[in-house]
Amino acid sequence: MEYYSNQINRLVEELVKDAIICGIGPVIGTHVGPGMLALVFMGKGRTQ
């Protein structure tokens, strides 16, 4: 488990430019529990 933790920390330090921490609300929080982690990749708007 420590190996995976180290790999995740390394990737975060190298790749993440900005982090946003926000509340998820009671409905989602009830279903996923206190250990939830979400990764969202935000890009430029599409021109199509």
C-alpha positions in Angstrom: 0.0 0.0 0.0 2.9 2.4 0.7 4.2 1.9 -2.8 0.9 3.1 -4.3 0.8 6.1 -1.9 4.3 7.1 -2.9 3.4 6.8 -6.6 0.3 8.9 -6.2 2.2 11.6 -4.3 4.8 11.7 -7.0 2.2 12.1 -9.8 0.4 14.8 -7.9 3.5 16.8 -7.4 4.5 16.5 -11.1 1.1 16.9 -12.8 -1.3 18.9 -10.7 -1.2 22.6 -11.4 -4.2 23.6 -9.2 -6.4 21.9 -6.6 -10.0 22.8 -5.7 -11.5 21.5 -2.5 -15.2 21.8 -2.1 -18.1 20.2 -0.3 -20.0 17.4 -2.0 -23.3 17.7 -0.2 -25.3 15.2 2.0 -26.7 13.0 -0.8 -23.3 12.1 -2.4 -21.6 12.1 1.0 -24.1 9.5 2.3 -23.5 7.2 -0.7 -19.7 7.4 -0.9 -18.6 7.9 2.7 -15.8 10.0 4.3 -12.9 8.6 2.3 -14.1 9.9 -1.2 -11.5 11.3 -3.6 -12.6 12.6 -6.9 -10.3 13.5 -9.8 -11.6 15.8 -12.5 -9.7 16.9 -15.5 -10.7 20.4 -16.8 -9.8 21.5 -20.3 -10.4 24.3 -22.7 -13.9 24.7 -24.1 -14.7 22.8 -27.3 -15.2 24.8 -30.5 -17.6 22.3 -32.2 
